[in-house]
Amino acid sequence: MSIDSTRAPRTEASQTDPLPRFGAPQAFTAVSFPVLGSILHVTGMPLQDVFILLGGCGALGVAAIAAGGGRRRLAGLASAVLRATAGK
């Protein structure tokens, strides 16, 4: 019996990839969007226009992640949105 006869258990790619962290870029975005929306509304921009503008910025961010090949990040973002809308 040789040393090489034992095989390592197979792992899936999702088991070996590190989990994404909540870092400074995510925290900055989470804080800056409400602050920017508040500033725009206080300066006289209608609230509906503020929501459209910030929604468009968020959609561009999602498109950039998807175009960059970040399927896993996009799937995580989609699941977070679904959990948030479901109230969990």
HELIX and SHEET records of a PDB file:
HELIX    1   1 ILE A    3  SER A    5  5                                   3    
HELIX    2   2 ALA A   13  THR A   16  1                                   4    
HELIX    3   3 ALA A   24  VAL A   42  1                                  19    
HELIX    4   4 LEU A   47  ALA A   67  1                                  21    
HELIX    5   5 ARG A   71  ALA A   86  1                                  16    
END                                                                             
